[in-house]
Amino acid sequence: VQLVESGGGLVQPGGSLRLSCAASGFAFRLHDMSWYRQAPGKEREWVASISNTGSWTRYADSVKGRFTISRDNAKNTVYLQMNSLKFEDTAVYYCTRAGILWGQGTQVTVSS
């Protein structure tokens, strides 16, 4: 049972990245999924969530209109499309199932 994030990297302000989180070992299609992030010296914060079918999505105010969460249940993968990135989006990004199962995280650095 695991979650594996990928897709992080270094990007300039205003740029875009798409994060992926591949799930294995459980019935992915039955579970709502979320993305969190943790910046240096700060607590982990919720970013976005999606229902098991993708019928609803929710976003933190800080990313609303810039980030899009989606999923492909055939591929057991949840995505986070991040556009118009800002310096303050720099963090380690984690996917989670119910706040219990966590991936190892992927670093996103926004820098000029």
C-alpha positions as a Python dict, from the first residue, in 0.01 Angstrom:
ca = {
    (1, 'V'): (0, 0, 0),
    (2, 'Q'): (170, 320, -108),
    (3, 'L'): (151, 660, -273),
    (4, 'V'): (437, 787, -488),
    (5, 'E'): (452, 1151, -594),
    (6, 'S'): (647, 1283, -891),
    (7, 'G'): (670, 1587, -1113),
    (8, 'G'): (823, 1841, -880),
    (9, 'G'): (1111, 2064, -978),
    (10, 'L'): (1243, 2415, -1018),
    (11, 'V'): (1023, 2664, -1202),
    (12, 'Q'): (1020, 3039, -1251),
    (13, 'P'): (739, 3255, -1115),
    (14, 'G'): (443, 3240, -1348),
    (15, 'G'): (537, 2896, -1467),
    (16, 'S'): (354, 2564, -1447),
    (17, 'L'): (410, 2215, -1316),
    (18, 'R'): (196, 1902, -1303),
    (19, 'L'): (239, 1674, -1007),
    (20, 'S'): (136, 1310, -1017),
    (21, 'C'): (63, 1068, -736),
    (22, 'A'): (53, 700, -824),
    (23, 'A'): (-138, 477, -585),
    (24, 'S'): (-97, 106, -536),
    (25, 'G'): (-210, -168, -303),
    (26, 'F'): (-562, -46, -237),
    (27, 'A'): (-887, 27, -421),
    (28, 'F'): (-797, 374, -538),
    (29, 'R'): (-1132, 433, -709),
    (30, 'L'): (-1314, 410, -375),
    (31, 'H'): (-1122, 687, -198),
    (32, 'D'): (-1125, 1064, -195),
    (33, 'M'): (-773, 1201, -235),
    (34, 'S'): (-599, 1521, -131),
    (35, 'W'): (-284, 1722, -182),
    (36, 'Y'): (-104, 1899, 100),
    (37, 'R'): (214, 2100, 108),
    (38, 'Q'): (473, 2198, 365),
    (39, 'A'): (701, 2495, 326),
    (40, 'P'): (1026, 2528, 524),
    (41, 'G'): (954, 2622, 883),
    (42, 'K'): (579, 2599, 838),
    (43, 'E'): (311, 2349, 919),
    (44, 'R'): (173, 2119, 656),
    (45, 'E'): (-130, 2279, 490),
    (46, 'W'): (-414, 2142, 284),
    (47, 'V'): (-412, 2238, -85),
    (48, 'A'): (-689, 2051, -266),
    (49, 'S'): (-916, 1748, -253),
    (50, 'I'): (-1112, 1541, -501),
    (51, 'S'): (-1388, 1286, -451),
    (52, 'N'): (-1342, 924, -546),
    (53, 'T'): (-1532, 971, -873),
    (54, 'G'): (-1402, 1318, -943),
    (55, 'S'): (-1752, 1461, -907),
    (56, 'W'): (-1637, 1735, -673),
    (57, 'T'): (-1316, 1921, -602),
    (58, 'R'): (-1217, 2163, -328),
    (59, 'Y'): (-931, 2413, -307),
    (60, 'A'): (-758, 2625, -51),
    (61, 'D'): (-814, 2995, -113),
    (62, 'S'): (-443, 3042, -172),
    (63, 'V'): (-448, 2822, -483),
    (64, 'K'): (-802, 2861, -610),
    (65, 'G'): (-806, 2958, -977),
    (66, 'R'): (-444, 2855, -1027),
    (67, 'F'): (-432, 2486, -931),
    (68, 'T'): (-647, 2202, -1061),
    (69, 'I'): (-680, 1861, -900),
    (70, 'S'): (-788, 1568, -1114),
    (71, 'R'): (-767, 1191, -1120),
    (72, 'D'): (-759, 895, -1353),
    (73, 'N'): (-901, 592, -1177),
    (74, 'A'): (-794, 365, -1462),
    (75, 'K'): (-434, 465, -1389),
    (76, 'N'): (-471, 484, -1010),
    (77, 'T'): (-328, 834, -1026),
    (78, 'V'): (-423, 1175, -890),
    (79, 'Y'): (-279, 1492, -1041),
    (80, 'L'): (-221, 1850, -938),
    (81, 'Q'): (-186, 2096, -1224),
    (82, 'M'): (-22, 2411, -1093),
    (83, 'N'): (-28, 2727, -1303),
    (84, 'S'): (79, 3085, -1237),
    (85, 'L'): (317, 2965, -971),
    (86, 'K'): (435, 3208, -707),
    (87, 'F'): (737, 3218, -477),
    (88, 'E'): (509, 3126, -187),
    (89, 'D'): (411, 2799, -358),
    (90, 'T'): (758, 2665, -281),
    (91, 'A'): (710, 2357, -64),
    (92, 'V'): (720, 1982, -49),
    (93, 'Y'): (392, 1855, -193),
    (94, 'Y'): (230, 1540, -60),
    (95, 'C'): (-68, 1337, -168),
    (96, 'T'): (-272, 1158, 92),
    (97, 'R'): (-560, 923, 137),
    (98, 'A'): (-768, 1044, 427),
    (99, 'G'): (-470, 1196, 602),
    (100, 'I'): (-357, 851, 703),
    (101, 'L'): (-164, 718, 405),
    (102, 'W'): (97, 965, 277),
    (103, 'G'): (347, 969, -3),
    (104, 'Q'): (710, 1068, 39),
    (105, 'G'): (655, 1410, -115),
    (106, 'T'): (795, 1594, -414),
    (107, 'Q'): (978, 1926, -393),
    (108, 'V'): (846, 2227, -581),
    (109, 'T'): (1071, 2532, -589),
    (110, 'V'): (958, 2857, -746),
    (111, 'S'): (1256, 3082, -803),
    (112, 'S'): (1389, 3328, -1055),
}
